Amino acid sequence: MAKVPSLADRVKNLKPSPTLAVDAKAKALKAQGEDIVNLSAGEPDFDTPDHVKEAAIQAIRDGFTKYTAVGGIPELKDAIAAKLKRDYGMEYAPEQIVASTGGKQCLYNIAQAILNPGDEVIVPVPYWVSYPAIIELAGGIPIYLESRAEENFAIDMDLLRSKITDRTKAMILNSPSNPTGAVYSGEDLQAIAELAMERGFFVITDDIYDEIRFDGKGPENILTFSPEAKENVIIANGVSKTYAMTGWRIGYMAGPADLVKACTKIQSQSTSNPNSIAQKAAAAALAGPQECVKTMVGAFKERGTYMFNRLEAMDGIKCVPPQGAFYVFPDVSAYYGKKAGDKAISGSLDMADYLLETAKIACVPGIAFGADQFIRFSYATDIKVLEEGLNRFEKALSELG
């Protein structure tokens, strides 16, 4: 019998994205005729704006279908630089910007470029599900920084200081946050910038939801409050959430030129350039009219307020009001230990399974974000769908014994 070689350990230990897995399961059940209310996916229900689609159509008509420069076309880099100047007052040259196949590839490239085996990356909890895997695939070690819902998931600065060691290479921030919807304060961001400069580590600011905030302010990140920290800050962003372009797969990063050069080199040996047509569309999105963004944000704010008010009124449910993005993160741990039939609900995985199987609601278990007390609902869908989902949720909770 032939001896079959084994897979790499990094693959054996790698877990698939829980959010994508839940969404796929919900869609499969729906395809089988099940009446599923899918509140799991982080994907705007709006269509891509017309002027963006027209830019892509024109690119096809113009035959813009060949390879481009690995890090993106000049038109897109110019549009990215203009956005960063407009929103953050920061100047970035083309050699300080790279466009990739989605924001996730940007983060992957960054990790591969900065991390040696054993390097540590501080990750606030709750975190986006892919951060730990991206760090570990690069040989790094995630160092988790706990936060409290009672404090709106703010950074505990004393705890942060205690986590910094000689092996700390980076800290990753996501504000507004997936999964909590929280926005970090300017005071905390400034303090983090000072620590980064003092101790010599990078701050990776994942700004994918930067336009989707409900306080009337424009985008803010760590450089808004500490522009002098520019050499320590790596910006990761994309067009997927802001412009309802999830399937177009265009992300971008900006940072020190030597780091961007390294990320471009890594990308040249993996995917090469992002999709040429999608690059034209992304340039149109960033440089074109922004009224579409205001419309979407207004709808998300209305839905988020509705979700929060409904959840807060339910027995045993605690929830922090979302300040941005399009998620609520209710604490459902008061129901742990209760039973659905003869099966006890012992954590967020059990709760998510129960809701999908019994109430036909798809959500993401909080354990996927490092916070087992919670589940995540997305409100990137019509408010009538949200109403039906929350009606089912409330009924399902009442039936737990």
C-alpha positions as a Markdown table, in Angstrom:
| # | Residue | x | y | z |
|---|---|---|---|---|
| 1 | Met | 0.0 | 0.0 | 0.0 |
| 2 | Ala | 1.3 | 3.4 | -0.9 |
| 3 | Lys | 2.3 | 5.7 | 2.0 |
| 4 | Val | 0.3 | 8.9 | 1.9 |
| 5 | Pro | 2.1 | 12.1 | 3.0 |
| 6 | Ser | 0.3 | 14.1 | 5.8 |
| 7 | Leu | -0.9 | 17.7 | 5.8 |
| 8 | Ala | 1.0 | 20.5 | 7.5 |
| 9 | Asp | 0.4 | 21.0 | 11.2 |
| 10 | Arg | -0.7 | 24.6 | 10.6 |
| 11 | Val | -3.7 | 23.3 | 8.5 |
| 12 | Lys | -4.6 | 20.6 | 11.0 |
| 13 | Asn | -4.8 | 23.2 | 13.7 |
| 14 | Leu | -6.6 | 25.8 | 11.6 |
| 15 | Lys | -10.3 | 26.3 | 12.2 |
| 16 | Pro | -12.6 | 27.5 | 9.4 |
| 17 | Ser | -14.3 | 30.9 | 9.8 |
| 18 | Pro | -17.3 | 30.4 | 12.2 |
| 19 | Thr | -19.2 | 33.3 | 10.7 |
| 20 | Leu | -18.9 | 32.0 | 7.2 |
| 21 | Ala | -19.7 | 28.5 | 8.4 |
| 22 | Val | -22.9 | 29.6 | 10.1 |
| 23 | Asp | -24.0 | 31.7 | 7.1 |
| 24 | Ala | -23.3 | 28.7 | 4.8 |
| 25 | Lys | -25.4 | 26.4 | 7.0 |
| 26 | Ala | -28.3 | 28.9 | 7.1 |
| 27 | Lys | -28.2 | 29.4 | 3.3 |
| 28 | Ala | -28.2 | 25.6 | 2.8 |
| 29 | Leu | -31.2 | 25.1 | 5.1 |
| 30 | Lys | -33.0 | 28.0 | 3.3 |
| 31 | Ala | -32.3 | 26.3 | -0.1 |
| 32 | Gln | -33.9 | 23.1 | 1.3 |
| 33 | Gly | -37.1 | 25.1 | 1.9 |
| 34 | Glu | -36.6 | 26.0 | 5.6 |
| 35 | Asp | -37.9 | 29.4 | 6.7 |
| 36 | Ile | -34.6 | 30.8 | 8.1 |
| 37 | Val | -34.1 | 34.3 | 9.4 |
| 38 | Asn | -30.4 | 34.8 | 8.8 |
| 39 | Leu | -28.9 | 37.3 | 11.2 |
| 40 | Ser | -25.4 | 35.8 | 11.0 |
| 41 | Ala | -23.7 | 37.4 | 8.0 |
| 42 | Gly | -21.7 | 40.6 | 8.1 |
| 43 | Glu | -22.8 | 41.7 | 4.7 |
| 44 | Pro | -24.9 | 44.8 | 3.8 |
| 45 | Asp | -28.2 | 44.0 | 2.2 |
| 46 | Phe | -28.0 | 47.1 | 0.0 |
| 47 | Asp | -26.9 | 46.8 | -3.6 |
| 48 | Thr | -23.6 | 48.2 | -4.8 |
| 49 | Pro | -24.2 | 51.8 | -5.9 |
| 50 | Asp | -25.0 | 52.4 | -9.6 |
| 51 | His | -22.0 | 54.6 | -10.3 |
| 52 | Val | -19.7 | 51.9 | -9.0 |
| 53 | Lys | -21.3 | 49.2 | -11.2 |
| 54 | Glu | -21.1 | 51.5 | -14.2 |
| 55 | Ala | -17.3 | 52.0 | -13.6 |
| 56 | Ala | -16.9 | 48.2 | -13.7 |
| 57 | Ile | -19.0 | 47.8 | -16.8 |
| 58 | Gln | -17.0 | 50.6 | -18.6 |
| 59 | Ala | -13.8 | 48.8 | -17.6 |
| 60 | Ile | -15.0 | 45.6 | -19.2 |
| 61 | Arg | -16.0 | 47.5 | -22.4 |
| 62 | Asp | -12.6 | 49.2 | -22.4 |
| 63 | Gly | -10.9 | 45.8 | -22.3 |
| 64 | Phe | -9.4 | 46.5 | -18.9 |
| 65 | Thr | -9.1 | 42.8 | -18.2 |
| 66 | Lys | -5.3 | 42.2 | -18.0 |
| 67 | Tyr | -2.8 | 42.0 | -15.2 |
| 68 | Thr | -2.1 | 45.2 | -13.3 |
| 69 | Ala | 0.7 | 46.2 | -11.0 |
| 70 | Val | 0.8 | 43.9 | -8.0 |
| 71 | Gly | -0.2 | 46.5 | -5.5 |
| 72 | Gly | -2.9 | 48.2 | -7.5 |
| 73 | Ile | -3.5 | 50.6 | -10.3 |
| 74 | Pro | -2.4 | 54.3 | -9.9 |
| 75 | Glu | -6.0 | 55.4 | -10.1 |
| 76 | Leu | -7.0 | 53.3 | -7.2 |
| 77 | Lys | -4.0 | 54.2 | -5.1 |
| 78 | Asp | -4.8 | 57.9 | -5.8 |
| 79 | Ala | -8.4 | 57.4 | -4.6 |
| 80 | Ile | -7.1 | 55.6 | -1.5 |
| 81 | Ala | -4.6 | 58.4 | -0.7 |
| 82 | Ala | -7.4 | 61.0 | -1.2 |
| 83 | Lys | -9.7 | 59.1 | 1.2 |
| 84 | Leu | -6.9 | 58.9 | 3.9 |
| 85 | Lys | -6.2 | 62.6 | 3.5 |
| 86 | Arg | -9.9 | 63.5 | 3.6 |
| 87 | Asp | -10.8 | 61.4 | 6.6 |
| 88 | Tyr | -7.6 | 61.4 | 8.6 |
| 89 | Gly | -5.6 | 64.3 | 7.4 |
| 90 | Met | -2.7 | 62.0 | 6.6 |
| 91 | Glu | -0.5 | 62.1 | 3.5 |
| 92 | Tyr | 0.4 | 58.7 | 1.9 |
| 93 | Ala | 2.4 | 58.3 | -1.3 |
| 94 | Pro | 1.7 | 55.5 | -3.8 |
| 95 | Glu | 4.6 | 53.5 | -2.4 |
| 96 | Gln | 3.0 | 53.5 | 1.0 |
| 97 | Ile | -0.3 | 51.9 | -0.2 |
| 98 | Val | -1.1 | 48.5 | -1.5 |
| 99 | Ala | -4.5 | 47.1 | -2.7 |
| 100 | Ser | -5.3 | 43.5 | -2.2 |
| 101 | Thr | -8.0 | 40.9 | -2.6 |
| 102 | Gly | -10.1 | 42.1 | 0.3 |
| 103 | Gly | -9.2 | 43.5 | 3.7 |
| 104 | Lys | -8.5 | 40.0 | 5.0 |
| 105 | Gln | -5.6 | 39.5 | 2.6 |
| 106 | Cys | -4.2 | 42.9 | 3.7 |
| 107 | Leu | -4.2 | 41.6 | 7.3 |
| 108 | Tyr | -2.7 | 38.3 | 6.2 |
| 109 | Asn | 0.1 | 40.1 | 4.3 |
| 110 | Ile | 0.8 | 42.4 | 7.2 |
| 111 | Ala | 1.1 | 39.4 | 9.6 |
| 112 | Gln | 3.4 | 37.6 | 7.2 |
| 113 | Ala | 5.6 | 40.7 | 6.8 |
| 114 | Ile | 6.0 | 41.7 | 10.5 |
| 115 | Leu | 5.9 | 38.5 | 12.6 |
| 116 | Asn | 8.6 | 36.1 | 13.4 |
| 117 | Pro | 7.9 | 32.8 | 15.3 |
| 118 | Gly | 7.1 | 33.7 | 18.9 |
| 119 | Asp | 6.3 | 37.4 | 18.3 |
| 120 | Glu | 3.2 | 38.5 | 20.2 |
| 121 | Val | 0.2 | 40.5 | 19.0 |
| 122 | Ile | -2.2 | 42.0 | 21.5 |
| 123 | Val | -5.8 | 41.3 | 20.5 |
| 124 | Pro | -8.7 | 43.0 | 22.4 |
| 125 | Val | -11.5 | 40.6 | 23.3 |
| 126 | Pro | -14.1 | 40.3 | 21.8 |
| 127 | Tyr | -12.2 | 40.1 | 18.5 |
| 128 | Trp | -13.0 | 39.5 | 14.8 |
| 129 | Val | -12.9 | 35.7 | 14.3 |
| 130 | Ser | -9.9 | 35.7 | 11.8 |
| 131 | Tyr | -7.4 | 37.7 | 13.9 |
| 132 | Pro | -6.0 | 34.8 | 15.9 |
| 133 | Ala | -5.7 | 32.5 | 12.9 |
| 134 | Ile | -4.0 | 35.1 | 10.8 |
| 135 | Ile | -1.5 | 35.7 | 13.6 |
| 136 | Glu | -0.9 | 32.0 | 14.2 |
| 137 | Leu | -0.4 | 31.2 | 10.5 |
| 138 | Ala | 2.5 | 33.7 | 10.6 |
| 139 | Gly | 4.0 | 32.0 | 13.6 |
| 140 | Gly | 2.8 | 34.7 | 16.0 |
| 141 | Ile | 1.1 | 34.4 | 19.4 |
| 142 | Pro | -2.2 | 36.2 | 20.1 |
| 143 | Ile | -2.2 | 37.8 | 23.5 |
| 144 | Tyr | -5.8 | 38.4 | 24.5 |
| 145 | Leu | -6.8 | 41.6 | 26.2 |
| 146 | Glu | -10.1 | 41.2 | 28.0 |
| 147 | Ser | -12.8 | 43.9 | 28.2 |
| 148 | Arg | -16.1 | 44.3 | 30.0 |
| 149 | Ala | -19.5 | 45.0 | 28.5 |
| 150 | Glu | -20.3 | 47.1 | 31.5 |
| 151 | Glu | -17.6 | 49.5 | 30.3 |
| 152 | Asn | -18.7 | 49.4 | 26.7 |
| 153 | Phe | -15.8 | 47.1 | 25.8 |
| 154 | Ala | -13.3 | 49.9 | 26.3 |
| 155 | Ile | -9.6 | 49.2 | 26.5 |
| 156 | Asp | -8.4 | 48.7 | 30.0 |
| 157 | Met | -5.1 | 50.6 | 29.8 |
| 158 | Asp | -3.6 | 49.2 | 33.0 |
| 159 | Leu | -4.3 | 45.7 | 31.7 |
| 160 | Leu | -2.8 | 46.6 | 28.4 |
| 161 | Arg | 0.4 | 47.8 | 29.9 |
| 162 | Ser | 0.7 | 44.5 | 31.8 |
| 163 | Lys | 0.4 | 42.6 | 28.5 |
| 164 | Ile | 3.3 | 44.3 | 26.8 |
| 165 | Thr | 6.5 | 42.4 | 26.7 |
| 166 | Asp | 9.8 | 42.5 | 24.8 |
| 167 | Arg | 8.1 | 40.1 | 22.3 |
| 168 | Thr | 5.2 | 42.4 | 21.6 |
| 169 | Lys | 5.3 | 43.2 | 17.9 |
| 170 | Ala | 1.8 | 44.7 | 17.3 |
| 171 | Met | -1.6 | 45.4 | 18.7 |
| 172 | Ile | -4.7 | 45.2 | 16.5 |
| 173 | Leu | -7.7 | 47.5 | 16.9 |
| 174 | Asn | -11.1 | 47.4 | 15.2 |
| 175 | Ser | -13.3 | 50.5 | 15.7 |
| 176 | Pro | -16.2 | 50.4 | 15.2 |
| 177 | Ser | -15.9 | 46.8 | 16.3 |
| 178 | Asn | -17.1 | 43.6 | 14.9 |
| 179 | Pro | -18.7 | 42.0 | 16.9 |
| 180 | Thr | -19.7 | 44.6 | 19.5 |
| 181 | Gly | -20.3 | 47.8 | 17.6 |
| 182 | Ala | -18.2 | 49.7 | 20.1 |
| 183 | Val | -16.1 | 52.7 | 19.2 |
| 184 | Tyr | -12.8 | 53.4 | 21.1 |
| 185 | Ser | -12.4 | 56.8 | 22.8 |
| 186 | Gly | -9.9 | 59.3 | 21.5 |
| 187 | Glu | -8.3 | 59.3 | 24.9 |
| 188 | Asp | -7.6 | 55.6 | 24.8 |
| 189 | Leu | -6.3 | 55.7 | 21.2 |
| 190 | Gln | -3.9 | 58.5 | 22.1 |
| 191 | Ala | -2.6 | 56.5 | 25.1 |
| 192 | Ile | -2.2 | 53.4 | 22.9 |
| 193 | Ala | -0.2 | 55.5 | 20.4 |
| 194 | Glu | 2.1 | 56.7 | 23.1 |
| 195 | Leu | 2.7 | 53.2 | 24.3 |
| 196 | Ala | 3.4 | 52.0 | 20.8 |
| 197 | Met | 6.0 | 54.7 | 20.2 |
| 198 | Glu | 7.6 | 54.2 | 23.6 |
| 199 | Arg | 7.8 | 50.4 | 23.4 |
| 200 | Gly | 8.3 | 50.1 | 19.7 |
| 201 | Phe | 5.4 | 48.1 | 18.4 |
| 202 | Phe | 3.0 | 48.4 | 15.5 |
| 203 | Val | -0.7 | 49.3 | 15.9 |
| 204 | Ile | -2.7 | 47.7 | 13.1 |
| 205 | Thr | -5.9 | 49.7 | 12.8 |
| 206 | Asp | -8.6 | 47.7 | 11.0 |
| 207 | Asp | -10.9 | 50.5 | 9.8 |
| 208 | Ile | -13.3 | 48.4 | 7.7 |
| 209 | Tyr | -16.3 | 50.0 | 9.4 |
| 210 | Asp | -14.8 | 53.5 | 9.8 |
| 211 | Glu | -17.7 | 55.2 | 7.9 |
| 212 | Ile | -20.4 | 53.3 | 9.7 |
| 213 | Arg | -20.8 | 55.1 | 13.0 |
| 214 | Phe | -23.9 | 56.6 | 14.6 |
| 215 | Asp | -22.6 | 59.6 | 16.5 |
| 216 | Gly | -22.5 | 62.0 | 13.6 |
| 217 | Lys | -18.8 | 62.1 | 13.4 |
| 218 | Gly | -16.7 | 61.2 | 10.4 |
| 219 | Pro | -14.1 | 58.3 | 10.4 |
| 220 | Glu | -11.6 | 58.4 | 13.3 |
| 221 | Asn | -8.6 | 56.1 | 14.0 |
| 222 | Ile | -5.5 | 56.3 | 16.1 |
| 223 | Leu | -3.9 | 58.8 | 13.8 |
| 224 | Thr | -6.7 | 61.2 | 14.3 |
| 225 | Phe | -5.5 | 61.7 | 17.8 |
| 226 | Ser | -1.8 | 61.0 | 17.4 |
| 227 | Pro | -0.6 | 61.8 | 13.9 |
| 228 | Glu | 3.0 | 61.7 | 15.2 |
| 229 | Ala | 2.6 | 57.9 | 15.5 |
| 230 | Lys | 2.4 | 57.4 | 11.8 |
| 231 | Glu | 5.5 | 55.2 | 11.5 |
| 232 | Asn | 4.0 | 52.8 | 14.1 |
| 233 | Val | 0.6 | 52.6 | 12.6 |
| 234 | Ile | -0.6 | 50.3 | 9.8 |
| 235 | Ile | -4.0 | 51.1 | 8.3 |
| 236 | Ala | -6.1 | 48.2 | 6.9 |
| 237 | Asn | -9.4 | 49.0 | 5.2 |
| 238 | Gly | -11.5 | 48.1 | 2.2 |
| 239 | Val | -14.7 | 48.9 | 0.2 |
| 240 | Ser | -16.8 | 45.9 | 1.2 |
| 241 | Lys | -18.8 | 47.3 | 4.1 |
| 242 | Thr | -19.0 | 51.0 | 3.3 |
| 243 | Tyr | -20.1 | 50.6 | -0.3 |
| 244 | Ala | -21.9 | 47.2 | -0.1 |
| 245 | Met | -19.1 | 45.6 | -2.2 |
| 246 | Thr | -18.4 | 42.4 | -0.3 |
| 247 | Gly | -18.1 | 40.2 | -3.4 |
| 248 | Trp | -15.8 | 42.6 | -5.3 |
| 249 | Arg | -13.0 | 41.7 | -2.9 |
| 250 | Ile | -10.9 | 44.9 | -2.7 |
| 251 | Gly | -9.1 | 45.9 | 0.4 |
| 252 | Tyr | -6.2 | 48.2 | 0.9 |
| 253 | Met | -3.5 | 49.0 | 3.5 |
| 254 | Ala | -1.3 | 52.0 | 4.1 |
| 255 | Gly | 1.8 | 52.3 | 6.3 |
| 256 | Pro | 5.6 | 52.7 | 6.3 |
| 257 | Ala | 7.1 | 52.3 | 2.8 |
| 258 | Asp | 9.4 | 49.4 | 3.8 |
| 259 | Leu | 6.4 | 47.4 | 5.2 |
| 260 | Val | 4.3 | 48.1 | 2.2 |
| 261 | Lys | 7.1 | 47.0 | -0.1 |
| 262 | Ala | 7.3 | 43.7 | 1.9 |
| 263 | Cys | 3.6 | 43.2 | 1.7 |
| 264 | Thr | 3.7 | 43.8 | -2.0 |
| 265 | Lys | 6.4 | 41.2 | -2.4 |
| 266 | Ile | 4.4 | 38.7 | -0.4 |
| 267 | Gln | 1.4 | 39.4 | -2.5 |
| 268 | Ser | 3.4 | 39.0 | -5.7 |
| 269 | Gln | 4.1 | 35.4 | -4.7 |
| 270 | Ser | 0.5 | 34.6 | -3.7 |
| 271 | Thr | -2.3 | 36.2 | -5.6 |
| 272 | Ser | -0.5 | 38.9 | -7.5 |
| 273 | Asn | -2.8 | 41.9 | -8.4 |
| 274 | Pro | -6.4 | 42.2 | -7.2 |
| 275 | Asn | -9.1 | 41.9 | -9.8 |
| 276 | Ser | -8.6 | 44.6 | -12.5 |
| 277 | Ile | -12.3 | 45.4 | -13.0 |
| 278 | Ala | -13.0 | 45.5 | -9.3 |
| 279 | Gln | -10.1 | 48.0 | -8.9 |
| 280 | Lys | -11.8 | 50.4 | -11.3 |
| 281 | Ala | -15.0 | 50.0 | -9.3 |
| 282 | Ala | -13.3 | 50.6 | -6.0 |
| 283 | Ala | -11.7 | 53.7 | -7.3 |
| 284 | Ala | -15.1 | 55.0 | -8.4 |
| 285 | Ala | -16.5 | 54.1 | -5.0 |
| 286 | Leu | -13.8 | 56.0 | -3.0 |
| 287 | Ala | -13.6 | 59.0 | -5.4 |
| 288 | Gly | -17.3 | 59.3 | -6.4 |
| 289 | Pro | -20.4 | 60.7 | -4.6 |
| 290 | Gln | -20.8 | 59.6 | -1.0 |
| 291 | Glu | -24.5 | 60.1 | -0.5 |
| 292 | Cys | -25.0 | 56.4 | -0.8 |
| 293 | Val | -22.9 | 55.9 | 2.3 |
| 294 | Lys | -25.0 | 58.3 | 4.3 |
| 295 | Thr | -28.2 | 56.5 | 3.2 |
| 296 | Met | -26.9 | 53.1 | 4.3 |
| 297 | Val | -25.5 | 54.5 | 7.6 |
| 298 | Gly | -28.9 | 56.1 | 8.4 |
| 299 | Ala | -30.6 | 52.8 | 7.8 |
| 300 | Phe | -28.1 | 50.9 | 10.0 |
| 301 | Lys | -28.6 | 53.4 | 12.8 |
| 302 | Glu | -32.3 | 52.9 | 12.7 |
| 303 | Arg | -32.0 | 49.2 | 12.7 |
| 304 | Gly | -29.4 | 49.1 | 15.5 |
| 305 | Thr | -31.6 | 51.3 | 17.7 |
| 306 | Tyr | -34.6 | 49.0 | 17.1 |
| 307 | Met | -32.5 | 45.8 | 17.8 |
| 308 | Phe | -31.1 | 47.2 | 21.0 |
| 309 | Asn | -34.4 | 48.4 | 22.4 |
| 310 | Arg | -36.1 | 45.1 | 21.7 |
| 311 | Leu | -33.2 | 43.1 | 23.2 |
| 312 | Glu | -33.0 | 45.3 | 26.3 |
| 313 | Ala | -36.7 | 44.7 | 26.9 |
| 314 | Met | -36.3 | 40.9 | 27.0 |
| 315 | Asp | -36.0 | 39.1 | 30.3 |
| 316 | Gly | -32.5 | 38.1 | 31.2 |
| 317 | Ile | -30.8 | 39.8 | 28.2 |
| 318 | Lys | -28.2 | 42.5 | 28.5 |
| 319 | Cys | -26.9 | 44.4 | 25.6 |
| 320 | Val | -24.6 | 47.3 | 24.9 |
| 321 | Pro | -26.0 | 49.9 | 22.5 |
| 322 | Pro | -24.1 | 49.7 | 19.2 |
| 323 | Gln | -22.1 | 52.8 | 18.3 |
| 324 | Gly | -21.2 | 51.7 | 14.8 |
| 325 | Ala | -20.9 | 48.8 | 12.3 |
| 326 | Phe | -24.0 | 46.7 | 12.0 |
| 327 | Tyr | -24.0 | 44.2 | 14.9 |
| 328 | Val | -25.5 | 43.8 | 18.3 |
| 329 | Phe | -23.8 | 41.5 | 20.9 |
| 330 | Pro | -26.3 | 40.5 | 23.5 |
| 331 | Asp | -25.3 | 38.7 | 26.7 |
| 332 | Val | -27.4 | 35.5 | 26.8 |
| 333 | Ser | -25.6 | 33.8 | 29.7 |
| 334 | Ala | -28.6 | 34.1 | 32.0 |
| 335 | Tyr | -30.1 | 31.3 | 30.0 |
| 336 | Tyr | -27.1 | 28.9 | 30.3 |
| 337 | Gly | -28.1 | 25.9 | 32.3 |
| 338 | Lys | -31.7 | 26.0 | 31.1 |
| 339 | Lys | -32.9 | 23.1 | 28.9 |
| 340 | Ala | -34.3 | 22.7 | 25.4 |
| 341 | Gly | -36.0 | 19.3 | 25.8 |
| 342 | Asp | -33.5 | 17.1 | 27.5 |
| 343 | Lys | -30.5 | 19.1 | 26.2 |
| 344 | Ala | -29.0 | 21.8 | 28.4 |
| 345 | Ile | -27.8 | 25.1 | 27.0 |
| 346 | Ser | -24.2 | 25.2 | 28.3 |
| 347 | Gly | -22.8 | 28.0 | 26.2 |
| 348 | Ser | -23.0 | 30.1 | 23.1 |
| 349 | Leu | -22.5 | 27.2 | 20.7 |
| 350 | Asp | -25.5 | 25.4 | 22.2 |
| 351 | Met | -27.6 | 28.6 | 22.1 |
| 352 | Ala | -26.8 | 29.2 | 18.5 |
| 353 | Asp | -27.6 | 25.6 | 17.6 |
| 354 | Tyr | -30.9 | 25.8 | 19.5 |
| 355 | Leu | -31.9 | 29.0 | 17.8 |
| 356 | Leu | -31.1 | 27.6 | 14.4 |
| 357 | Glu | -32.8 | 24.2 | 14.9 |
| 358 | Thr | -35.8 | 25.3 | 16.9 |
| 359 | Ala | -36.5 | 29.0 | 16.0 |
| 360 | Lys | -34.9 | 28.9 | 12.6 |
| 361 | Ile | -32.7 | 32.0 | 13.4 |
| 362 | Ala | -29.1 | 32.0 | 12.3 |
| 363 | Cys | -26.7 | 33.9 | 14.6 |
| 364 | Val | -23.0 | 33.5 | 15.5 |
| 365 | Pro | -21.9 | 32.1 | 18.8 |
| 366 | Gly | -19.9 | 34.5 | 20.9 |
| 367 | Ile | -17.2 | 31.9 | 21.6 |
| 368 | Ala | -16.1 | 32.5 | 18.0 |
| 369 | Phe | -15.1 | 36.0 | 19.1 |
| 370 | Gly | -13.5 | 34.8 | 22.4 |
| 371 | Ala | -16.6 | 35.7 | 24.5 |
| 372 | Asp | -18.8 | 32.8 | 25.3 |
| 373 | Gln | -21.4 | 34.8 | 27.2 |
| 374 | Phe | -22.7 | 36.4 | 24.0 |
| 375 | Ile | -24.1 | 35.8 | 20.6 |
| 376 | Arg | -23.9 | 38.1 | 17.6 |
| 377 | Phe | -26.8 | 39.3 | 15.5 |
| 378 | Ser | -26.2 | 41.2 | 12.3 |
| 379 | Tyr | -28.8 | 43.9 | 11.4 |
| 380 | Ala | -27.6 | 44.2 | 7.9 |
| 381 | Thr | -31.0 | 43.2 | 6.7 |
| 382 | Asp | -34.5 | 44.6 | 6.3 |
| 383 | Ile | -36.2 | 45.8 | 9.6 |
| 384 | Lys | -39.2 | 43.5 | 8.9 |
| 385 | Val | -36.7 | 40.6 | 8.9 |
| 386 | Leu | -35.2 | 41.8 | 12.1 |
| 387 | Glu | -38.7 | 42.1 | 13.7 |
| 388 | Glu | -39.5 | 38.5 | 12.8 |
| 389 | Gly | -36.1 | 37.3 | 14.0 |
| 390 | Leu | -36.5 | 39.0 | 17.4 |
| 391 | Asn | -40.0 | 37.7 | 17.7 |
| 392 | Arg | -38.7 | 34.2 | 17.2 |
| 393 | Phe | -35.8 | 34.8 | 19.5 |
| 394 | Glu | -38.0 | 36.0 | 22.4 |
| 395 | Lys | -40.3 | 33.0 | 21.9 |
| 396 | Ala | -37.4 | 30.6 | 21.8 |
| 397 | Leu | -36.0 | 32.0 | 25.1 |
| 398 | Ser | -39.4 | 31.7 | 26.8 |
| 399 | Glu | -39.6 | 28.0 | 25.9 |
| 400 | Leu | -36.3 | 27.1 | 27.6 |
| 401 | Gly | -37.0 | 25.2 | 30.8 |
